[in-house]
Amino acid sequence: MIIKAFSEYLKNSDTTTNTPLDILAKWLKEILSGEPADNIEKVIHTEIRMKKFDNERTFEGKSKTGNNLLKSLYNFAQSYDQQNFNRWLHEIKASDFKI
């Protein structure tokens, strides 16, 4: 459910100027900055905390399941980025690299 909610957010985001990992950080920040509105946000509030470190926000799991959730979200964001790169790579031709 949580990965699906993030994937919907990712689809509606601008991935041309932001990486999926940046979008993940923004999504988590938005959820953790407010009150939980649904079960997905309640789980994120329960399992993940946001910390400030040298004017940068970091996220960490509050428990082992929170760490697993963060790892899964991170892996999903990376796989989304790799999938986009692979699509781009398969669409280009050798003639696109003119010297």
C-alpha positions as CSV (number, residue, x, y, z in Angstrom):
1,M,0.0,0.0,0.0
2,I,2.7,2.4,0.9
3,I,4.9,1.7,-2.2
4,K,1.7,2.1,-4.3
5,A,1.0,5.5,-2.7
6,F,4.5,6.6,-3.4
7,S,4.4,5.4,-6.9
8,E,1.3,7.4,-7.6
9,Y,3.0,10.5,-6.1
10,L,6.1,9.8,-8.2
11,K,4.0,9.5,-11.4
12,N,2.5,12.9,-10.8
13,S,5.8,14.5,-10.0
14,D,8.3,16.1,-12.4
15,T,11.1,13.6,-12.8
16,T,12.9,15.7,-15.5
17,T,14.2,18.2,-12.8
18,N,14.1,16.0,-9.7
19,T,15.5,12.5,-9.1
20,P,13.1,9.9,-7.7
21,L,15.2,10.0,-4.5
22,D,14.6,13.7,-4.2
23,I,10.9,13.2,-4.8
24,L,10.9,10.4,-2.1
25,A,12.5,12.8,0.4
26,K,9.9,15.5,-0.5
27,W,7.0,13.1,-0.1
28,L,8.2,11.8,3.3
29,K,8.8,15.4,4.4
30,E,5.3,16.4,3.4
31,I,3.8,13.5,5.3
32,L,5.9,13.8,8.4
33,S,5.4,17.6,8.6
34,G,1.6,17.3,9.0
35,E,-0.9,15.3,10.8
36,P,-1.6,11.8,9.4
37,A,-4.7,11.9,7.1
38,D,-5.1,8.2,6.3
39,N,-3.7,4.7,7.3
40,I,-0.7,5.0,5.0
41,E,0.4,8.3,6.6
42,K,-0.3,6.8,10.1
43,V,2.1,4.0,9.4
44,I,4.7,6.3,8.1
45,H,4.4,8.5,11.2
46,T,4.7,5.4,13.3
47,E,7.7,3.8,11.6
48,I,9.8,6.7,10.3
49,R,11.2,9.9,11.9
50,M,12.7,12.9,10.2
51,K,15.8,14.4,11.7
52,K,17.6,17.6,10.9
53,F,21.4,17.4,10.6
54,D,23.4,20.5,9.4
55,N,20.4,22.0,7.7
56,E,19.7,18.8,5.9
57,R,16.8,16.5,6.6
58,T,17.4,12.8,7.0
59,F,15.0,9.9,7.7
60,E,15.5,6.9,9.9
61,G,13.3,4.1,11.0
62,K,12.0,4.0,14.5
63,S,12.2,0.2,14.5
64,K,13.4,-2.6,12.4
65,T,10.2,-2.5,10.4
66,G,10.7,1.2,9.9
67,N,14.2,0.6,8.5
68,N,12.8,-2.1,6.2
69,L,10.1,0.3,5.0
70,L,12.7,3.0,4.3
71,K,14.9,0.5,2.5
72,S,12.0,-0.7,0.4
73,L,11.0,2.9,-0.6
74,Y,14.7,3.7,-1.4
75,N,15.0,0.6,-3.6
76,F,11.8,1.4,-5.4
77,A,12.9,4.9,-6.1
78,Q,16.2,3.7,-7.4
79,S,14.6,1.0,-9.6
80,Y,12.2,3.6,-11.0
81,D,15.3,5.8,-12.0
82,Q,17.0,2.8,-13.5
83,Q,13.9,1.8,-15.5
84,N,13.7,5.3,-16.9
85,F,17.4,5.2,-17.8
86,N,17.0,1.9,-19.6
87,R,14.0,3.1,-21.6
88,W,16.0,6.2,-22.7
89,L,19.0,4.0,-23.5
90,H,17.0,1.7,-25.7
91,E,15.4,4.6,-27.6
92,I,18.7,6.2,-28.7
93,K,20.7,5.2,-31.8
94,A,24.3,5.3,-32.6
95,S,23.6,8.2,-35.0
96,D,22.5,10.3,-32.0
97,F,26.1,10.5,-31.0
98,K,27.5,12.6,-33.9
99,I,30.9,14.1,-33.4
